[in-house]
Amino acid sequence: MIHVFGEFRLCTLRRALFRENHEVPLRRKAYECLRYLIEQSPRAVPKDELCEVVWSPRIISDETLASTIKDVRLALDDRSQPHRYVRTLTGFGYRFVALQHAEA
């Protein structure tokens, strides 16, 4: 499956993020967070759910999750407010907000 949004493509078969035709470096947990948020879009994902899906059975701190989301935003060049791709829902979790389509 390939998820296309903006100038990005997330290829689940290759477990890689591409900007135009160039692969964007993304650590494994950052990739998993991004993939899950995209697959759940437009639903808001609670922090606990995201942590369980990506890190289970390990328990992580809020700082670890925040750092991983920061890595996702850096890879997507999503630093301006409001964020174009991953929005923080204060006290709840995150939502992937970009328009997207999937290719087989």
N, C-alpha and C positions, 0 to 999 in steps of 0.2 A: 504494500500500500504506500502511496506517495501522497502526502498532505502538502498542498500548495497554498501559500499565503504571502502576500506582498512579493518581494523578490526572493523569497525562500522556498525551499522544498525540504520536507522531512521524509526521508526514505526509511520505512520501517524494516524492509528486507535487508538493507545495508547498514541499518542502525546509524545513519549519518544525516547531518544537516548540511544543506548546500545553499549558497547565496549565488544566484545566477548559475555559473558552471563550476564554482569553486567550493570545495568542502570547507566547512567552518569547524574548527576544533571545538569539541564539546566533551567534557568529562562524562563518564557513564551515568552517574546519578543525575546530572543536569539534563542529559538526553532523556532519561526515563521520566523525569518531572515534566519536561516539555511534551513528550509523547502523550503522557497521560492527560495533561491539561487539554491538549488538542483533541484527543479522542473523546473527552467529556464535554467539550464545547457545544453549546453555550452555557452549560450548567456550571454554577459556582462549585468549586471543590473545597470542602473543609480541610484545614491543615492536617488534622488527625488522619483523615482518609488518604491524603497524598503521602504522608509519612508511612502509613501502613502498607500502601501499594508499592512504594519505591524502596523502603528500607526494611520491611518486615523480615525477620522477627526482631531486628534491632530497634531500640528506642533511641531517638535522636533529640537534640535540643532545638529550640526555636531558632537559635543562632545558626545551626547547621542548615536548617531549611532555608532561612533567609539568605545565607551565603550561596546556597545552590541556586535559588531563584535569581540572585544577583548575577551569577555566572550565566544563566539562561539569558537574562536581559543584555548582558555584555555581548554575548554571541549574536543576538538579534539586533544589536545596536539600538536598543530600546531604553534610552536613558532619559528622554524628555518626559515631562508631565503634561497631560496624562499619558500613561504608557500605551503604546500602539498595539502590543501583543499580549502581555501578561499583566493584568491588573491585580493589585492587592486589595482585598476586602478586609479592612481593619477589624481585628477581633474574630475573623471567620476563616479566611483562606484566600484562594486565588481563582481567577477566571481568565481563560484564553479568550481574547476579544476580537481578534483579527478575522476578517472575512476570509474564508478558505473554501477549497474544494479538494476532493480526493480523486486520485487516479489509480487505476488497478495496476 
